Amino acid sequence: MTEIAQDESLAARRAKRRRTGVAADLQRFFGRTRLNQIINISLKHKYVYFLVPKVASRTLLATFQKVELKALPHAKEIVHPTARESAMVKPYQLGFDQLEEILTGGEFFKFCIVRNPYARVISAFRNKIVGGAPEKKLILRALGLPIEDLKQPVSMDEFVRVICATPERRMNLHWMPQHLVSCATTVRMDFIGHMEQFSKDLRIVARRTGTKLPNDLVDYRPHATGTTPADAATLTQEQRAMLRDKFAKDFELFGYEP
């Protein structure tokens, strides 16, 4: 590398560190990979869907994939796409200035769907921990257990204690507080829907995104656990107290009773 090229490379790295704004803040917090998981942009229909895992996210993402590909008769529909396979536009495909304008301007309809915090944690436990998903390794490691055996039991109490002791920035997206993973405290949302009234809120999303829901709805729930807010009764008082403290901002911001 020439001396001039080295100077230009150094200048580019310094400029990247100096970036300010919503897009830069989100990338610094989540990192590029996680941000691409969360943000789903339709340039065609002018909306941004902020994906919150364990909140009907696969059904919604599959639905929007289908809508985006409708005008392309030979397009391959991938129900569970990676960032590179997605029909939605991802942050890595845009320049910082363009992404900043989409996230802060008024041209795009920005929305997310949230869920009762207790129900979401229980659903994550049943799906990822009891189900022996790769995410279980994070909990096993925190408990000092070998991470190779995903079949070894982990109790709800152990799970709750680990996630409540984990700094928010280091939490897996499936149990990270929703006010963070939804970006709702950083991006001004046009609409925040609730899983508990999914059909009603879906109609609002349909009107604003140009989709014909529920006709276009793809019922894709590979990780569904059937968890409802009533399942919070399975938690002990101590577990509820820990979760209430850890997810206090979710309860307050999204109007859930702790």
C-alpha positions as CSV (number, residue, x, y, z in Angstrom):
1,M,0.0,0.0,0.0
2,T,1.4,3.4,-0.9
3,E,1.8,6.2,1.6
4,I,-1.1,8.1,0.0
5,A,-3.4,5.1,0.1
6,Q,-2.4,4.5,3.7
7,D,-3.4,8.1,4.5
8,E,-6.7,7.8,2.7
9,S,-7.5,4.5,4.5
10,L,-6.7,6.1,7.9
11,A,-8.9,9.1,7.0
12,A,-11.8,6.8,6.0
13,R,-11.5,4.9,9.3
14,R,-11.5,8.2,11.3
15,A,-14.5,9.5,9.3
16,K,-16.4,6.3,10.1
17,R,-15.7,6.7,13.8
18,R,-16.9,10.3,13.6
19,R,-20.2,9.6,12.0
20,T,-23.2,10.9,13.9
21,G,-26.9,10.4,13.7
22,V,-29.5,7.7,14.2
23,A,-28.0,5.2,11.6
24,A,-24.5,5.6,13.1
25,D,-25.8,5.2,16.7
26,L,-27.7,2.0,15.8
27,Q,-24.8,0.5,14.0
28,R,-22.5,1.2,16.9
29,F,-24.9,-0.4,19.3
30,F,-26.0,-3.5,17.3
31,G,-23.1,-4.0,14.9
32,R,-23.6,-4.5,11.2
33,T,-24.9,-8.1,11.3
34,R,-27.5,-7.6,13.9
35,L,-28.7,-4.3,12.4
36,N,-29.3,-6.1,9.1
37,Q,-31.4,-8.7,10.9
38,I,-33.6,-6.0,12.5
39,I,-34.1,-3.5,9.7
40,N,-36.2,-4.4,6.7
41,I,-36.9,-1.7,4.1
42,S,-39.3,-1.6,1.2
43,L,-38.2,1.1,-1.3
44,K,-41.3,0.1,-3.4
45,H,-43.9,0.6,-0.7
46,K,-42.0,3.1,1.4
47,Y,-42.0,1.4,4.8
48,V,-39.5,0.1,7.3
49,Y,-40.3,-3.0,9.4
50,F,-38.2,-3.2,12.6
51,L,-38.2,-7.0,13.4
52,V,-38.5,-8.0,17.0
53,P,-37.7,-11.8,17.4
54,K,-40.4,-13.9,19.1
55,V,-43.1,-11.4,18.1
56,A,-44.6,-13.1,14.9
57,S,-41.5,-11.9,13.2
58,R,-41.2,-14.9,10.8
59,T,-44.8,-14.6,9.7
60,L,-44.4,-10.9,9.0
61,L,-41.1,-11.2,7.3
62,A,-42.3,-14.0,5.1
63,T,-45.4,-12.0,4.2
64,F,-43.5,-8.9,3.3
65,Q,-41.1,-11.1,1.2
66,K,-44.0,-12.4,-0.7
67,V,-45.4,-8.9,-1.3
68,E,-42.0,-7.6,-2.5
69,L,-41.6,-10.5,-5.0
70,K,-45.1,-10.4,-6.4
71,A,-44.2,-8.4,-9.5
72,L,-41.3,-10.7,-10.3
73,P,-42.8,-13.9,-11.8
74,H,-39.6,-15.9,-11.8
75,A,-38.3,-14.7,-8.4
76,K,-37.5,-17.4,-5.9
77,E,-39.4,-16.9,-2.6
78,I,-37.2,-17.7,0.4
79,V,-39.3,-17.9,3.5
80,H,-36.4,-17.8,6.0
81,P,-33.8,-15.6,4.2
82,T,-30.4,-14.4,5.2
83,A,-29.7,-10.7,4.8
84,R,-28.2,-11.3,1.4
85,E,-31.2,-13.5,0.3
86,S,-33.8,-11.1,1.5
87,A,-36.1,-9.3,-0.9
88,M,-36.2,-6.4,1.6
89,V,-33.5,-3.8,1.4
90,K,-31.0,-4.0,4.2
91,P,-28.8,-1.3,5.8
92,Y,-25.6,-2.7,4.3
93,Q,-27.0,-2.0,0.8
94,L,-27.5,1.7,1.5
95,G,-25.1,4.6,2.1
96,F,-25.2,6.1,5.6
97,D,-26.8,9.3,4.3
98,Q,-29.6,7.4,2.5
99,L,-30.2,5.2,5.5
100,E,-30.2,8.2,7.8
101,E,-32.8,9.9,5.6
102,I,-35.0,6.8,5.6
103,L,-34.8,6.4,9.4
104,T,-35.4,10.1,10.3
105,G,-37.4,11.5,7.4
106,G,-41.1,11.4,6.9
107,E,-41.3,9.6,3.6
108,F,-41.2,6.1,5.0
109,F,-43.7,4.5,7.3
110,K,-41.8,3.0,10.2
111,F,-43.3,0.4,12.5
112,C,-42.7,-2.5,14.8
113,I,-44.8,-5.1,16.6
114,V,-44.2,-5.8,20.3
115,R,-45.4,-8.3,22.9
116,N,-46.0,-8.8,26.6
117,P,-42.5,-9.0,28.0
118,Y,-43.2,-12.0,30.3
119,A,-44.7,-14.0,27.4
120,R,-41.8,-13.1,25.1
121,V,-39.2,-14.4,27.6
122,I,-41.2,-17.6,28.2
123,S,-41.5,-18.1,24.5
124,A,-37.8,-17.6,24.0
125,F,-37.1,-20.1,26.8
126,R,-39.3,-22.8,25.4
127,N,-38.1,-22.3,21.8
128,K,-34.4,-21.6,22.3
129,I,-33.5,-23.3,25.6
130,V,-35.9,-26.2,26.0
131,G,-35.8,-26.7,22.2
132,G,-32.0,-26.9,22.2
133,A,-31.4,-24.1,19.7
134,P,-27.8,-22.8,19.1
135,E,-28.7,-19.7,21.2
136,K,-28.7,-22.0,24.2
137,K,-24.9,-22.0,24.1
138,L,-24.9,-18.5,25.4
139,I,-26.8,-19.6,28.5
140,L,-24.8,-22.7,29.0
141,R,-21.5,-20.8,28.8
142,A,-22.8,-18.2,31.4
143,L,-23.7,-21.1,33.7
144,G,-20.2,-22.6,33.3
145,L,-21.6,-25.7,31.6
146,P,-20.2,-27.4,28.4
147,I,-21.8,-25.8,25.4
148,E,-21.5,-28.9,23.1
149,D,-24.5,-30.7,24.7
150,L,-27.6,-28.7,23.8
151,K,-29.8,-31.4,25.4
152,Q,-28.7,-30.8,28.9
153,P,-31.4,-29.2,31.0
154,V,-31.5,-25.6,31.9
155,S,-34.3,-24.4,34.3
156,M,-36.4,-21.3,33.8
157,D,-34.9,-19.9,37.0
158,E,-31.4,-20.3,35.6
159,F,-32.4,-18.8,32.3
160,V,-34.0,-15.8,34.0
161,R,-31.0,-15.2,36.3
162,V,-28.6,-15.3,33.4
163,I,-30.5,-12.9,31.1
164,C,-31.2,-10.5,33.9
165,A,-27.5,-10.4,34.8
166,T,-26.4,-9.9,31.2
167,P,-25.7,-6.3,30.0
168,E,-28.3,-5.2,27.5
169,R,-25.9,-4.6,24.7
170,R,-24.6,-8.2,25.0
171,M,-28.0,-9.9,25.1
172,N,-29.2,-12.1,22.3
173,L,-31.9,-10.4,20.1
174,H,-34.4,-13.1,21.2
175,W,-34.5,-11.8,24.7
176,M,-33.0,-8.3,24.4
177,P,-35.5,-5.7,25.8
178,Q,-37.9,-4.8,23.0
179,H,-37.4,-1.0,23.4
180,L,-33.9,-1.6,22.2
181,V,-34.3,-4.3,19.6
182,S,-37.3,-2.5,18.1
183,C,-35.2,0.7,17.9
184,A,-38.3,2.5,19.3
185,T,-36.3,4.7,21.6
186,T,-34.0,5.8,18.8
187,V,-36.2,6.0,15.8
188,R,-39.5,7.8,15.8
189,M,-42.1,5.1,15.0
190,D,-45.2,5.8,13.0
191,F,-46.9,2.8,14.5
192,I,-46.2,0.3,17.3
193,G,-48.5,-2.7,17.1
194,H,-49.1,-5.4,19.7
195,M,-49.1,-9.1,19.2
196,E,-52.1,-9.4,21.6
197,Q,-54.3,-7.7,19.0
198,F,-52.4,-8.9,16.0
199,S,-55.4,-9.0,13.5
200,K,-56.4,-5.5,14.3
201,D,-53.0,-4.0,14.1
202,L,-52.2,-6.0,11.0
203,R,-55.0,-4.2,9.2
204,I,-53.4,-0.8,10.1
205,V,-50.0,-2.1,8.8
206,A,-51.7,-3.3,5.6
207,R,-53.2,0.1,4.9
208,R,-49.9,1.9,5.4
209,T,-47.7,-0.6,3.6
210,G,-49.8,-1.3,0.5
211,T,-50.2,-4.9,1.3
212,K,-53.5,-6.8,1.1
213,L,-53.5,-8.5,4.5
214,P,-54.8,-10.9,5.6
215,N,-55.0,-12.3,2.0
216,D,-51.2,-12.0,1.6
217,L,-50.5,-13.3,5.1
218,V,-48.0,-16.1,5.1
219,D,-48.7,-18.2,8.2
220,Y,-45.1,-19.3,8.9
221,R,-44.4,-20.1,12.5
222,P,-41.5,-22.6,12.7
223,H,-40.6,-21.4,16.2
224,A,-44.0,-20.8,17.7
225,T,-44.5,-22.1,21.2
226,G,-48.1,-21.2,21.8
227,T,-47.2,-18.9,24.7
228,T,-49.7,-16.3,25.9
229,P,-49.6,-13.6,28.6
230,A,-51.5,-16.0,30.8
231,D,-48.4,-18.2,30.9
232,A,-46.8,-15.5,33.2
233,A,-48.6,-17.4,36.0
234,T,-46.0,-20.1,35.6
235,L,-43.3,-17.8,36.8
236,T,-42.4,-17.5,40.5
237,Q,-42.7,-14.2,42.3
238,E,-38.9,-13.9,42.4
239,Q,-38.7,-14.5,38.6
240,R,-41.4,-12.0,37.9
241,A,-39.6,-9.4,40.1
242,M,-36.3,-9.9,38.3
243,L,-37.9,-9.7,34.9
244,R,-40.0,-6.7,35.9
245,D,-36.8,-4.8,36.8
246,K,-34.9,-5.9,33.7
247,F,-37.7,-5.1,31.3
248,A,-39.1,-2.1,33.2
249,K,-38.8,0.2,30.2
250,D,-40.7,-2.3,27.9
251,F,-43.6,-2.5,30.4
252,E,-43.8,1.3,30.6
253,L,-43.2,2.3,27.0
254,F,-45.5,-0.3,25.4
255,G,-48.3,-0.1,28.0
256,Y,-48.0,-3.6,29.6
257,E,-49.0,-4.3,33.2
258,P,-46.0,-5.7,35.1
